[in-house]
Amino acid sequence: MSNNVLRKRLLIAESELNRAHLTAEVVILIAEVRAFSNRTSTLSAVAVSGAAVVGDLLKAPAKDGSGMSWLRSAIDGVELVSSLWATFRPRKH
């Protein structure tokens, strides 16, 4: 077998190895992009929930001047903690 034929076969084998390696890297990249997307949507949900709670807390007091009751504040706090727990709790895969 001539050196040129052997060299050609080695280059083809190297090319196939590179192609397989690139395919594996693309699969990993796709998984990482999906994980990042899930984290950003989770963060967005938390931000929206937090903004809603802060908005409720900053609303003008009631017309009778009583303001927000401590019970309403406690309920809002429980709702916030509940939404945070639902967002960040460990999930079974």
KALINLIN-V385997 format. One record per helix or strand. SS is the DSSP state (helix for helix, strand for strand). FROM is the first residue (numbers start at 0). TO is the last residue. If there is no record, write none. Layout:
ss=SS from=FROM to=TO
ss=SS from=FROM to=TO
This chain:
ss=helix from=2 to=56
ss=helix from=69 to=87
